[in-house]
Amino acid sequence: MYGTHLIPRRGTVQEIAQVVCFLASDAASFLTGINVPVDGGTMAWRGVQDVELDVDPDELDALG
């Protein structure tokens, strides 16, 4: 499981609760119809792992 997270630890109950409290607060009053993944970077990590890049490393260096 830890190999699938960008953050190499499990999330805590408090971290999940903080997101829930934010979404229920007035600070989030302008948010509508969004997904807020609280997954330690799992979705981002899987996206990186699933993509095969067809890029010449020298071209990347030239871009700076």
VOGU-3710 file (C-alpha; in Angstrom, 3 decimals, decimal comma):
1> mygthliprr> 0,000/0,000/0,000  2,741/2,473/0,849  4,216/2,129/-2,644  1,058/3,670/-4,095  1,204/6,929/-2,114  3,306/9,992/-2,782  3,228/10,623/0,961  4,839/7,539/2,508  2,450/7,111/5,438  -1,195/6,453/6,143
11> gtvqeiaqvv> -3,555/9,354/6,632  -5,042/10,023/10,036  -8,648/10,392/11,099  -7,865/13,992/12,013  -6,654/14,751/8,473  -9,891/13,439/6,988  -11,927/15,342/9,589  -10,120/18,594/8,747  -11,201/18,304/5,108  -14,776/17,504/6,133
21> cflasdaasf> -14,851/20,497/8,499  -13,484/22,781/5,798  -16,104/21,635/3,289  -18,841/22,198/5,876  -17,562/25,673/6,769  -18,321/29,098/5,321  -14,800/29,111/3,854  -16,004/26,582/1,274  -19,272/28,382/0,480  -18,262/29,089/-3,130
31> ltginvpvdg> -17,303/25,469/-3,905  -19,852/23,447/-5,844  -19,685/20,059/-7,533  -16,078/19,179/-6,810  -14,239/16,052/-5,727  -11,623/16,448/-3,034  -9,438/13,360/-2,970  -7,831/12,885/0,429  -5,650/9,994/-0,611  -2,049/10,904/0,148
41> gtmawrgvqd> -1,342/11,456/-3,541  -2,504/8,011/-4,692  -4,427/9,346/-7,691  -1,530/11,552/-8,742  0,962/8,720/-8,304  -1,082/6,293/-10,385  -1,387/8,889/-13,112  2,376/9,272/-13,249  2,931/5,525/-13,271  0,405/4,910/-16,058
51> veldvdpdel> 1,877/7,441/-18,484  4,652/6,461/-20,834  6,626/9,483/-21,946  8,026/9,546/-25,451  10,382/12,460/-24,911  14,058/12,802/-25,653  15,830/13,815/-22,408  18,062/16,196/-24,403  14,963/18,054/-25,596  13,852/18,502/-21,992
61> dalg> 17,245/19,889/-21,058  17,032/22,374/-23,940  13,719/23,669/-22,599  15,404/24,598/-19,343
//
